[in-house]
Amino acid sequence: MIAKPKKNNTKGGNTMSELNKRKQMILKAVIDAHISCGEPIGSGLIARDRQIALSSATIRNELAELTEMGYLSQPHTSAGRVPSEKGYRYYVDMLLHEYGSTSREIQGLTEMLNERTSRLDRIIDDAVKLISTLTNYPAIAVRSFSGKEAVRQFNIMLLDEHSFIMVMLINESRIKSKHVITDMSLDEEAAVTIQKSLNNHLVNVMPDSMTYAQILELQSSLGIYGDLTSTLMKNIYDTLNDGEQPDMRVEGVDRFLEYPEFTSVDKLRSVLEMLSTRKGIIDMVENADSDEVNVYIGSENPADAAGDSTIVFKTITVRGRPIGAIGVVGPCRMDYSKVISTVEQLSTVISEMYESGRSLPGGAKDKHGGKPEDE
């Protein structure tokens, strides 16, 4: 699916319906040709397109009007046209048809990812390498959104009559623990009861999204230790919201050098600073639409101060919970059709691998599927 960005990401004051079919056809032809060759496109090249049965004079007039409307620009008086940021936005929102991947393509992505992945906690890391290879653009992967983690397994270690260690498995490489002190008298039987109740009711659940009914169920399952419910919830919530930042990985930065848009030292420096700073991209990913492919073109990209790049990414969700995102960074002259479809399909493959139980974040099965895999 080709997704449209949030309304406040769309630049320009004109409505998307202002272009008639002829202008849409010519604009698409110009952008397709420019994406392919990287050069300004003249009326002669468009006239040779068999799908456009118009004279060169008519095409020149349409190009001039599209330029006046802000969809194209002309680098030099005698040169052809190149798409503007507004033109690319119209192209992405209105002119790209839904990409229909075949079952063979989807199966191919699944097989490639399976071949690369040896550990469950490396799925997204391996996916970012694959997406960079498939699209020939630098790729990004964000893992474990801050404050949006859930526990995959709880273990309770009794220390003495009034305290215990609550161990929380987040994923195969991340374990958090909390020392819990209580006025209640505890023994090994109590530790077993608490551990069982937590694993039955809080595994794969966001603590801050639990309903009152779910909390009552947890309290009931704790039996005579029900008064510990609020203490347990507070400690879990505090531990999962301890201010840690999500991790972002970048793959294929050297691919920037393959595109003439980044031969300028200043432009290359700007995009490299964006990737090295990371916070701007992470903030954008965390606040983006999690159901669609997000496309930020040029100045729409708040992480790039110079506005010379485009970011395309999609959140990876497991049972409705975001666990990360994968995407591509490149020039505004990007092969949007290929990039959007690849990001869409690969994120779907990753989500399905997790959903199926083959791979949950952290290697843990869901609460109906048994215990975590051994390391």
C-alpha positions, 0 to 999 in steps of 0.5 A, a space after each residue: 500500500 502506498 500511504 499518504 503522510 499526515 496532513 501537516 506534512 503536505 507542503 503548498 497551499 494548493 489542493 491535490 485536485 487542481 491538476 487535470 488528467 493531462 497535467 497529471 500524466 505529464 507530471 508523472 512522466 517527467 518525474 519518472 524520467 528524472 528519477 531514472 536519469 537524474 537530468 532535467 527533462 525536456 518536452 522532446 523526451 516526453 513527446 517520445 513517450 507513446 502513452 502521451 499522444 500530444 505535440 511538443 508544443 502542447 507539452 511545452 505549454 503544460 510544462 510551463 503551467 506546471 512550473 508556474 504552479 510550483 510542481 516543476 522547476 527550471 534550473 536554467 532558461 534553456 534547460 528542461 524541468 526537474 520536479 520540485 518538492 511539491 511535485 514529488 509530494 503530489 507524485 507520492 500521494 496521487 500518481 503512484 498506484 498501489 504496488 501489488 507484490 506477487 506471492 513469489 516476491 513476498 516469499 522471496 523476502 521471507 526467505 532472504 530474511 530467514 537466511 540472514 537471521 540466526 538469532 531472534 533479537 537480530 531480525 530487525 538488524 538483519 532486515 536493515 541490511 537487506 533493505 539497503 541492498 534491495 533499494 540501493 539507499 542507506 537504510 535505518 532501523 529503530 528498535 524498542 521504542 522508549 517507554 513502549 516496551 513490554 515484558 516477555 517473561 517475569 522471574 521472582 527471586 526471593 531474598 528474605 521474608 520482606 523483599 525479592 528481586 523481580 527480573 524482567 526479560 525484555 528481549 534476548 539481549 536486555 534484562 531489567 530487574 527491580 528490588 521490591 520491598 514489602 511489609 508482607 511476609 513472603 516465602 517460596 510459595 509466595 514467590 511462585 504465586 507472584 511469578 505465575 500471576 505476572 506471567 499469566 497477566 502481564 506478559 506482552 502487555 503494556 502496563 500503562 494500557 491495562 484496564 481496571 478489569 485486567 488489574 482486578 484479574 491480576 489482584 484476584 490471581 495473587 490471592 492472599 498476596 493481592 495487596 501487592 498489586 499496586 506495588 508490582 504495577 508501580 515497580 514494573 511501570 517505573 522500570 520500563 519508563 526509566 528514560 532509556 532511548 531506543 536504539 537506531 542502526 544505520 546501514 549503507 551510508 556509503 551509498 550516498 556517494 552514488 547519488 549526484 545530489 550528495 556530491 556537495 560537501 555541505 549537503 553530504 555533511 547535513 545528511 550525515 549529521 542527521 544520521 549521527 545525531 539520531 534523536 531527530 529521526 527517532 522522535 519522528 519515527 516514534 510520533 509517526 503513523 504506525 499503520 502506514 508507510 510514512 514519507 517525509 520529502 525534503 523540508 517535510 523531514 524535521 530531522 534534516 535541517 537542510 531539507 535535502 533528503 527524503 525518509 521513508 519508513 514504516 513501524 513494525 508492530 506485533 499484536 498492535 504494539 510497536 517494537 521498532 521501524 525500518 526505512 530508507 534515507 535518500 535524495 528527494 529524487 528517489 525511486 518511490 515506487 520501489 522504496 515504498 513497496 519494499 518497506 511495506 512488504 518487508 515490515 509486513 514480513 517481519 511482523 508476520 514472523 513475530 506474530 506467527 510465534 516463530 520469533 517474538 521480540 526477545 525470543 519469548 512465546 506469547 502467553 498461550 505459546 509456552 516458554 522462551 527459547 533457550 539462549 
